[in-house]
Amino acid sequence: MREGHLRGTISRSATQRQMDVLAAFVAAGSVQDAAELVGIRPSTVKRHLADLRARSGLTTEQLIYAGRAAGWLVVPELEHEIADSAPCPNSRVAAAAMRRR
């Protein structure tokens, strides 16, 4: 483990795109659907998820849990109550997923 990095935390070097892909994966429910939602190839979705797992030391399920608990991964379909305040960083991806359903 590199000095200054804790297992189970998202590295600051994780990109917004990687987090958007994780949100699309959660909203869409599969790699194929997430790829269509974001407009990239399924192999690219897999690569982004693998990079996030490698950076954090967490499984995809743990990443989803940690992101929802910390508040940086917001997927309206999973929330009991959606706040009307400031939009979440992944609202564009989540809104597109809702339109597809």
N, CA and C atoms as a LAMMPS dump frame, in Angstrom:
ITEM: TIMESTEP
0
ITEM: NUMBER OF ATOMS
303
ITEM: BOX BOUNDS ff ff ff
-5.0000000000000000e+02 5.0000000000000000e+02
-5.0000000000000000e+02 5.0000000000000000e+02
-5.0000000000000000e+02 5.0000000000000000e+02
ITEM: ATOMS id mol type element x y z
1 1 1 N 0.853 -1.172 0
2 1 2 C 0 0 0
3 1 3 C 0.897 1.233 0
4 2 1 N 0.589 2.149 -0.895
5 2 2 C 1.379 3.366 -0.965
6 2 3 C 1.135 4.229 0.262
7 3 1 N 2.153 4.939 0.664
8 3 2 C 2.037 5.806 1.823
9 3 3 C 1.024 6.913 1.549
10 4 1 N 0.161 7.176 2.501
11 4 2 C -0.823 8.24 2.355
12 4 3 C -2.133 7.798 1.738
13 5 1 N -2.259 6.539 1.385
14 5 2 C -3.497 6.028 0.8
15 5 3 C -4.069 4.953 1.708
16 6 1 N -5.305 5.14 2.101
17 6 2 C -5.967 4.161 2.952
18 6 3 C -6.801 3.221 2.119
19 7 1 N -6.793 1.971 2.473
20 7 2 C -7.662 1.006 1.796
21 7 3 C -9.108 1.378 2.094
22 8 1 N -9.926 1.338 1.055
23 8 2 C -11.334 1.616 1.244
24 8 3 C -11.718 3.062 1.037
25 9 1 N -10.808 3.871 0.534
26 9 2 C -11.147 5.252 0.223
27 9 3 C -10.894 5.491 -1.251
28 10 1 N -11.681 6.388 -1.825
29 10 2 C -11.482 6.732 -3.231
30 10 3 C -10.321 7.7 -3.329
31 11 1 N -9.375 7.359 -4.166
32 11 2 C -8.218 8.207 -4.389
33 11 3 C -8.651 9.517 -5.035
34 12 1 N -7.955 10.584 -4.704
35 12 2 C -8.265 11.864 -5.339
36 12 3 C -8.002 11.816 -6.84
37 13 1 N -7.222 10.861 -7.269
38 13 2 C -6.924 10.767 -8.693
39 13 3 C -8.032 10.057 -9.479
40 14 1 N -9.079 9.568 -8.779
41 14 2 C -10.227 8.995 -9.491
42 14 3 C -10.907 10.128 -10.25
43 15 1 N -11.222 9.874 -11.5
44 15 2 C -11.783 10.933 -12.332
45 15 3 C -13.293 11.032 -12.181
46 16 1 N -13.817 12.194 -12.548
47 16 2 C -15.26 12.376 -12.538
48 16 3 C -15.92 11.404 -13.508
49 17 1 N -15.26 11.132 -14.617
50 17 2 C -15.802 10.194 -15.599
51 17 3 C -15.941 8.795 -14.998
52 18 1 N -14.945 8.362 -14.233
53 18 2 C -15.024 7.052 -13.586
54 18 3 C -16.196 7.006 -12.618
55 19 1 N -16.408 8.073 -11.885
56 19 2 C -17.534 8.115 -10.952
57 19 3 C -18.869 8.175 -11.694
58 20 1 N -18.897 8.879 -12.842
59 20 2 C -20.11 8.902 -13.671
60 20 3 C -20.432 7.499 -14.193
61 21 1 N -19.398 6.767 -14.59
62 21 2 C -19.595 5.406 -15.093
63 21 3 C -20.109 4.505 -13.971
64 22 1 N -19.579 4.67 -12.761
65 22 2 C -20.084 3.888 -11.628
66 22 3 C -21.556 4.213 -11.38
67 23 1 N -21.927 5.482 -11.44
68 23 2 C -23.331 5.871 -11.249
69 23 3 C -24.209 5.29 -12.354
70 24 1 N -23.715 5.302 -13.586
71 24 2 C -24.475 4.73 -14.697
72 24 3 C -24.645 3.226 -14.504
73 25 1 N -23.607 2.568 -14.017
74 25 2 C -23.674 1.13 -13.765
75 25 3 C -24.742 0.823 -12.715
76 26 1 N -24.781 1.62 -11.666
77 26 2 C -25.774 1.419 -10.613
78 26 3 C -27.178 1.692 -11.155
79 27 1 N -27.33 2.791 -11.889
80 27 2 C -28.65 3.168 -12.41
81 27 3 C -29.151 2.193 -13.466
82 28 1 N -28.249 1.733 -14.329
83 28 2 C -28.649 0.883 -15.449
84 28 3 C -28.74 -0.591 -15.052
85 29 1 N -27.907 -1.031 -14.142
86 29 2 C -27.972 -2.398 -13.673
87 29 3 C -27.088 -3.398 -14.385
88 30 1 N -26.438 -2.985 -15.475
89 30 2 C -25.53 -3.901 -16.166
90 30 3 C -24.457 -3.1 -16.894
91 31 1 N -23.374 -3.776 -17.224
92 31 2 C -22.281 -3.12 -17.946
93 31 3 C -22.768 -2.658 -19.321
94 32 1 N -23.495 -3.517 -20.022
95 32 2 C -23.985 -3.178 -21.364
96 32 3 C -24.883 -1.94 -21.323
97 33 1 N -25.838 -1.922 -20.398
98 33 2 C -26.756 -0.792 -20.306
99 33 3 C -26.048 0.476 -19.849
100 34 1 N -25.089 0.347 -18.947
101 34 2 C -24.308 1.507 -18.505
102 34 3 C -23.513 2.087 -19.674
103 35 1 N -22.957 1.211 -20.508
104 35 2 C -22.205 1.672 -21.672
105 35 3 C -23.097 2.456 -22.625
106 36 1 N -24.297 1.948 -22.869
107 36 2 C -25.234 2.654 -23.746
108 36 3 C -25.642 3.992 -23.146
109 37 1 N -25.847 4.018 -21.843
110 37 2 C -26.262 5.226 -21.151
111 37 3 C -25.206 6.325 -21.236
112 38 1 N -23.955 5.945 -21.058
113 38 2 C -22.868 6.916 -21.066
114 38 3 C -22.342 7.177 -22.479
115 39 1 N -22.588 6.244 -23.383
116 39 2 C -22.126 6.414 -24.762
117 39 3 C -20.711 5.932 -24.994
118 40 1 N -20.336 4.861 -24.295
119 40 2 C -19.006 4.276 -24.46
120 40 3 C -19.156 2.772 -24.649
121 41 1 N -18.058 2.104 -24.939
122 41 2 C -18.089 0.653 -25.135
123 41 3 C -18.152 -0.07 -23.787
124 42 1 N -18.755 -1.253 -23.75
125 42 2 C -18.793 -2.028 -22.505
126 42 3 C -17.4 -2.304 -21.934
127 43 1 N -16.423 -2.512 -22.798
128 43 2 C -15.065 -2.758 -22.305
129 43 3 C -14.508 -1.531 -21.576
130 44 1 N -14.923 -0.343 -21.997
131 44 2 C -14.484 0.881 -21.319
132 44 3 C -15.144 1.003 -19.951
133 45 1 N -16.408 0.612 -19.848
134 45 2 C -17.091 0.591 -18.546
135 45 3 C -16.344 -0.351 -17.611
136 46 1 N -16.02 -1.538 -18.101
137 46 2 C -15.293 -2.507 -17.286
138 46 3 C -13.945 -1.957 -16.841
139 47 1 N -13.264 -1.25 -17.739
140 47 2 C -11.954 -0.673 -17.423
141 47 3 C -12.073 0.391 -16.331
142 48 1 N -13.079 1.273 -16.457
143 48 2 C -13.288 2.308 -15.437
144 48 3 C -13.592 1.68 -14.08
145 49 1 N -14.445 0.662 -14.053
146 49 2 C -14.782 0.002 -12.795
147 49 3 C -13.558 -0.71 -12.21
148 50 1 N -12.769 -1.343 -13.063
149 50 2 C -11.55 -2.022 -12.601
150 50 3 C -10.555 -1.013 -12.025
151 51 1 N -10.426 0.135 -12.672
152 51 2 C -9.519 1.173 -12.169
153 51 3 C -9.975 1.672 -10.798
154 52 1 N -11.283 1.894 -10.644
155 52 2 C -11.802 2.332 -9.34
156 52 3 C -11.546 1.28 -8.265
157 53 1 N -11.751 0.004 -8.618
158 53 2 C -11.497 -1.067 -7.646
159 53 3 C -10.02 -1.112 -7.266
160 54 1 N -9.146 -0.973 -8.245
161 54 2 C -7.704 -1.024 -7.977
162 54 3 C -7.256 0.158 -7.12
163 55 1 N -7.802 1.329 -7.389
164 55 2 C -7.409 2.528 -6.638
165 55 3 C -7.878 2.47 -5.19
166 56 1 N -9.054 1.893 -4.968
167 56 2 C -9.657 1.926 -3.635
168 56 3 C -9.409 0.664 -2.82
169 57 1 N -9.158 -0.454 -3.488
170 57 2 C -9.028 -1.723 -2.78
171 57 3 C -10.369 -2.308 -2.38
172 58 1 N -11.449 -1.806 -2.987
173 58 2 C -12.801 -2.263 -2.677
174 58 3 C -13.389 -3.028 -3.851
175 59 1 N -14.391 -3.851 -3.561
176 59 2 C -15.149 -4.477 -4.64
177 59 3 C -16.121 -3.441 -5.2
178 60 1 N -16.735 -3.753 -6.334
179 60 2 C -17.708 -2.83 -6.917
180 60 3 C -18.866 -2.611 -5.946
181 61 1 N -19.333 -3.667 -5.321
182 61 2 C -20.423 -3.537 -4.351
183 61 3 C -20.023 -2.624 -3.193
184 62 1 N -18.803 -2.766 -2.71
185 62 2 C -18.325 -1.925 -1.621
186 62 3 C -18.173 -0.473 -2.07
187 63 1 N -17.731 -0.265 -3.319
188 63 2 C -17.635 1.091 -3.867
189 63 3 C -19.004 1.761 -3.884
190 64 1 N -20.01 1.022 -4.318
191 64 2 C -21.365 1.556 -4.382
192 64 3 C -21.842 1.921 -2.977
193 65 1 N -21.641 1.024 -2.044
194 65 2 C -22.05 1.283 -0.667
195 65 3 C -21.32 2.499 -0.104
196 66 1 N -19.995 2.536 -0.274
197 66 2 C -19.196 3.647 0.252
198 66 3 C -19.604 4.971 -0.392
199 67 1 N -19.846 4.951 -1.699
200 67 2 C -20.247 6.171 -2.401
201 67 3 C -21.594 6.696 -1.945
202 68 1 N -22.545 5.787 -1.752
203 68 2 C -23.869 6.202 -1.265
204 68 3 C -23.781 6.693 0.172
205 69 1 N -22.991 6.018 1.004
206 69 2 C -22.861 6.416 2.408
207 69 3 C -22.184 7.774 2.543
208 70 1 N -21.196 8.035 1.688
209 70 2 C -20.465 9.302 1.742
210 70 3 C -21.203 10.432 1.033
211 71 1 N -22.187 10.09 0.211
212 71 2 C -22.98 11.108 -0.457
213 71 3 C -22.495 11.532 -1.828
214 72 1 N -21.427 10.928 -2.351
215 72 2 C -20.958 11.322 -3.679
216 72 3 C -21.544 10.453 -4.785
217 73 1 N -22.226 9.389 -4.431
218 73 2 C -22.897 8.549 -5.429
219 73 3 C -24.394 8.595 -5.133
220 74 1 N -25.102 9.376 -5.931
221 74 2 C -26.539 9.548 -5.732
222 74 3 C -27.259 9.049 -6.971
223 75 1 N -28.083 8.035 -6.786
224 75 2 C -28.887 7.48 -7.873
225 75 3 C -30.341 7.558 -7.426
226 76 1 N -31.123 8.443 -8.047
227 76 2 C -32.489 8.685 -7.584
228 76 3 C -33.35 7.437 -7.427
229 77 1 N -33.17 6.427 -8.289
230 77 2 C -33.984 5.218 -8.184
231 77 3 C -33.769 4.496 -6.857
232 78 1 N -32.618 4.737 -6.234
233 78 2 C -32.294 4.044 -4.999
234 78 3 C -32.595 4.871 -3.759
235 79 1 N -32.897 6.118 -3.949
236 79 2 C -33.129 7.014 -2.821
237 79 3 C -34.604 7.025 -2.448
238 80 1 N -34.869 7.056 -1.162
239 80 2 C -36.254 7.121 -0.693
240 80 3 C -36.824 8.515 -0.896
241 81 1 N -35.978 9.509 -0.709
242 81 2 C -36.411 10.881 -0.824
243 81 3 C -35.34 11.643 -1.58
244 82 1 N -35.715 12.344 -2.636
245 82 2 C -34.757 13.122 -3.413
246 82 3 C -34.864 14.566 -2.962
247 83 1 N -33.747 15.109 -2.518
248 83 2 C -33.741 16.496 -2.053
249 83 3 C -33.88 17.431 -3.24
250 84 1 N -34.598 18.53 -3.035
251 84 2 C -34.799 19.515 -4.102
252 84 3 C -33.702 20.567 -4.099
253 85 1 N -32.702 20.385 -3.289
254 85 2 C -31.637 21.37 -3.203
255 85 3 C -30.679 21.23 -4.375
256 86 1 N -29.415 21.479 -4.152
257 86 2 C -28.408 21.47 -5.216
258 86 3 C -28.372 20.134 -5.944
259 87 1 N -28.17 20.151 -7.271
260 87 2 C -28.119 18.902 -8.024
261 87 3 C -26.88 18.094 -7.661
262 88 1 N -27.021 16.775 -7.697
263 88 2 C -25.895 15.906 -7.392
264 88 3 C -24.969 15.85 -8.61
265 89 1 N -23.69 15.514 -8.415
266 89 2 C -22.751 15.474 -9.536
267 89 3 C -23.114 14.439 -10.591
268 90 1 N -23.877 13.416 -10.233
269 90 2 C -24.225 12.372 -11.178
270 90 3 C -25.664 12.493 -11.662
271 91 1 N -26.294 13.651 -11.449
272 91 2 C -27.71 13.798 -11.772
273 91 3 C -27.973 13.644 -13.268
274 92 1 N -27.045 14.058 -14.108
275 92 2 C -27.219 13.925 -15.554
276 92 3 C -27.319 12.456 -15.948
277 93 1 N -26.453 11.64 -15.388
278 93 2 C -26.451 10.216 -15.692
279 93 3 C -27.713 9.56 -15.135
280 94 1 N -28.057 9.892 -13.899
281 94 2 C -29.23 9.288 -13.274
282 94 3 C -30.512 9.714 -13.988
283 95 1 N -30.59 10.973 -14.401
284 95 2 C -31.79 11.445 -15.111
285 95 3 C -31.934 10.722 -16.442
286 96 1 N -30.825 10.483 -17.128
287 96 2 C -30.89 9.758 -18.396
288 96 3 C -31.346 8.316 -18.171
289 97 1 N -30.925 7.727 -17.068
290 97 2 C -31.351 6.353 -16.763
291 97 3 C -32.837 6.299 -16.492
292 98 1 N -33.349 7.31 -15.814
293 98 2 C -34.775 7.339 -15.518
294 98 3 C -35.597 7.486 -16.791
295 99 1 N -35.113 8.274 -17.747
296 99 2 C -35.831 8.461 -19.015
297 99 3 C -35.891 7.175 -19.806
298 100 1 N -34.862 6.333 -19.682
299 100 2 C -34.812 5.07 -20.443
300 100 3 C -35.835 4.073 -19.937
301 101 1 N -36.227 4.164 -18.675
302 101 2 C -37.117 3.169 -18.074
303 101 3 C -38.522 3.417 -18.413
